[in-house]
């Protein structure tokens, strides 16, 4: 396993020590590894979400209207949802 040394302020060290003392983590290293794994999972989920949006956009086809007209319609629909008559 690789080793990484980091410097953190005392308040964060206290937080880590508290989390380890709760018993869920066996050490500060275990806690940091868990944080990094969860960050990796979040990044992967965000990438999948963005890929889904890109695929949806590509599948939606090309719009023949001018971008300004499309934005006006979208903004009008949003105002209508906010302020139903």
C-alpha positions as CSV (number, residue, x, y, z in Angstrom):
1,X,0.0,0.0,0.0
2,X,1.2,3.5,-0.8
3,X,1.8,6.1,1.9
4,X,0.7,9.7,1.9
5,X,1.5,12.3,4.5
6,X,-0.8,15.3,4.8
7,X,-1.0,18.4,7.0
8,X,-4.3,19.4,8.5
9,X,-5.3,22.1,11.0
10,X,-5.9,21.0,14.6
11,X,-9.7,21.3,14.3
12,X,-9.8,18.8,11.5
13,X,-7.5,16.4,13.4
14,X,-9.8,16.7,16.4
15,X,-12.8,15.8,14.1
16,X,-11.0,12.8,12.7
17,X,-10.0,11.6,16.2
18,X,-13.6,12.0,17.3
19,X,-14.9,9.9,14.3
20,X,-12.3,7.2,15.0
21,X,-13.3,7.2,18.7
22,X,-16.9,6.6,17.7
23,X,-15.7,3.1,16.6
24,X,-16.8,3.2,13.0
25,X,-13.2,3.6,11.8
26,X,-10.1,1.7,13.1
27,X,-7.8,4.6,12.4
28,X,-7.4,8.1,10.8
29,X,-6.1,6.3,7.7
30,X,-9.2,4.2,7.5
31,X,-11.4,7.3,7.8
32,X,-9.6,9.1,5.1
33,X,-9.7,6.1,2.8
34,X,-13.5,5.9,3.3
35,X,-13.8,9.6,2.4
36,X,-11.8,9.2,-0.8
37,X,-13.8,6.1,-1.8
38,X,-17.1,8.0,-1.3
39,X,-15.7,10.9,-3.3
40,X,-14.8,8.5,-6.1
41,X,-18.4,7.1,-6.0
42,X,-19.9,10.6,-6.1
43,X,-17.6,11.6,-9.1
44,X,-18.7,8.4,-10.9
45,X,-22.4,9.1,-10.3
46,X,-21.9,12.7,-11.5
47,X,-20.2,11.5,-14.7
48,X,-23.0,9.0,-15.4
49,X,-25.6,11.7,-14.8
50,X,-23.8,14.1,-17.2
51,X,-23.4,11.3,-19.8
52,X,-27.2,10.7,-19.5
53,X,-27.9,14.4,-20.1
54,X,-25.6,14.4,-23.1
55,X,-27.2,11.3,-24.5
56,X,-30.7,12.9,-24.0
57,X,-29.6,16.0,-25.7
58,X,-28.1,14.2,-28.7
59,X,-31.3,12.0,-29.0
60,X,-33.6,15.1,-28.9
61,X,-32.5,16.2,-32.4
62,X,-31.8,19.5,-33.8
63,X,-34.0,22.6,-33.2
64,X,-34.7,24.8,-36.2
65,X,-35.6,27.9,-34.2
66,X,-33.1,30.6,-33.3
67,X,-31.6,30.1,-29.8
68,X,-33.0,33.4,-28.6
69,X,-36.6,32.2,-29.5
70,X,-36.0,28.9,-27.7
71,X,-34.9,30.7,-24.6
72,X,-37.9,33.1,-24.7
73,X,-40.2,30.1,-24.8
74,X,-38.4,28.3,-21.9
75,X,-38.4,31.5,-19.8
76,X,-42.1,32.1,-20.5
77,X,-43.0,28.5,-19.5
78,X,-41.0,28.9,-16.3
79,X,-42.7,32.2,-15.4
80,X,-46.1,30.5,-16.1
81,X,-45.2,27.6,-13.7
82,X,-44.2,30.1,-11.0
83,X,-47.2,32.4,-11.4
84,X,-50.2,30.3,-12.4
85,X,-53.1,32.5,-13.5
